[in-house]
Amino acid sequence: MANQLTGLSRIYKAAGYSVKGLTAAWKNEAAFRQEAVAAIIAIILAFWLDIDAIARILLIGSVALVIIIEVINSAIEAVVDRIGSECHELSGRAKDMGSAAVFLAIGLALFVWIMVLWQHVG
């Protein structure tokens, strides 16, 4: 059955689903909560620092990317867990690759923050 909503009704419904997803991530995923708290602190720090707009965008964007990838990773894990609890090579691979994506995003965020702060201090 095709979605019959268009325009603002569709956007309103989609926003509701997004809020529902973020709420589920907060309630069910400890890693999401930890990264969200770290992101809030980092974003506040990014606005506090005396840096130009591009550096601020890089700092905030890098931590936002971690949150985005964590939500996707949590979705992958939920789908794999929904399919079954037995161990399967492909299920493990999917979960490991989602975790790797989060790891890479965190590495990128650390790199961006180190480089911007290094330039700011130096």
C-alpha positions in Angstrom: 0.0 0.0 0.0 1.5 3.3 -1.1 1.7 6.2 1.3 -1.1 8.6 0.4 0.3 11.6 2.4 1.8 14.5 0.5 3.2 17.9 1.3 3.1 19.2 4.9 1.2 16.1 6.1 3.9 13.8 4.9 6.6 16.0 6.5 4.7 16.1 9.8 4.4 12.3 9.9 8.0 11.8 8.9 9.1 14.2 11.7 7.0 12.2 14.2 8.7 8.9 13.1 12.1 10.6 13.5 11.3 11.7 17.0 10.1 8.2 17.8 13.4 6.8 16.5 15.5 9.2 18.5 13.4 8.4 21.6 13.9 4.7 21.0 17.7 5.2 20.6 17.8 7.2 23.8 15.8 4.6 25.8 17.4 1.4 24.4 21.0 2.2 23.5 23.6 3.1 26.1 26.1 4.0 23.4 23.7 6.5 21.9 23.1 8.1 25.3 26.9 8.4 26.0 27.7 9.8 22.5 24.7 12.2 22.7 25.9 13.6 26.0 29.5 13.9 24.6 28.1 15.6 21.5 26.2 18.1 23.6 29.3 19.0 25.5 31.4 19.2 22.4 28.8 21.4 20.6 28.8 23.8 23.6 32.6 23.8 23.5 32.6 24.5 19.8 30.4 27.6 20.3 32.6 28.7 23.3 35.9 28.5 21.3 37.1 31.6 19.5 37.2 30.0 16.0 35.9 30.9 12.6 32.7 29.6 11.2 34.2 26.9 9.0 36.2 25.4 12.0 33.0 25.5 14.1 31.0 23.7 11.3 33.8 21.0 11.1 33.7 20.5 14.9 29.9 20.3 15.1 29.6 18.3 11.9 32.1 15.7 13.0 30.2 15.0 16.3 26.9 15.0 14.5 28.2 12.4 12.1 29.0 10.1 15.1 25.4 10.4 16.3 24.0 9.8 12.8 26.1 6.7 12.3 25.3 5.4 15.8 21.5 5.6 15.0 22.1 3.7 11.8 24.2 1.1 13.7 21.5 0.7 16.2 18.9 0.2 13.5 21.1 -2.5 11.9 21.5 -4.3 15.2 17.7 -4.1 15.9 16.9 -5.6 12.5 19.5 -8.4 13.0 18.2 -9.2 16.4 14.6 -9.2 15.1 15.5 -11.8 12.5 16.7 -14.3 15.1 18.9 -14.9 18.1 21.0 -17.7 16.6 24.5 -17.0 15.6 25.0 -16.5 11.9 28.1 -15.3 10.1 26.2 -12.7 8.1 24.4 -11.4 11.2 27.8 -11.0 13.0 29.3 -9.4 10.0 26.4 -6.8 9.7 26.8 -5.9 13.4 30.6 -5.7 13.2 30.4 -3.5 10.1 27.9 -1.2 11.8 30.2 -1.0 14.8 33.2 -0.3 12.5 31.3 2.6 11.0 30.8 4.2 14.4 34.5 3.6 15.2 35.5 5.3 12.0 33.2 8.2 12.6 34.6 8.7 16.1 38.2 8.5 14.7 37.3 11.2 12.2 35.7 13.4 14.9 38.8 13.0 17.0 41.1 13.9 14.1 39.0 17.0 13.2 39.0 18.2 16.8 42.7 17.6 17.3 43.5 19.5 14.1 41.2 22.4 14.8 42.4 22.7 18.4 46.0 22.4 17.4 45.6 25.2 14.9 43.7 27.3 17.5 46.3 26.8 20.3 49.3 27.0 18.0 
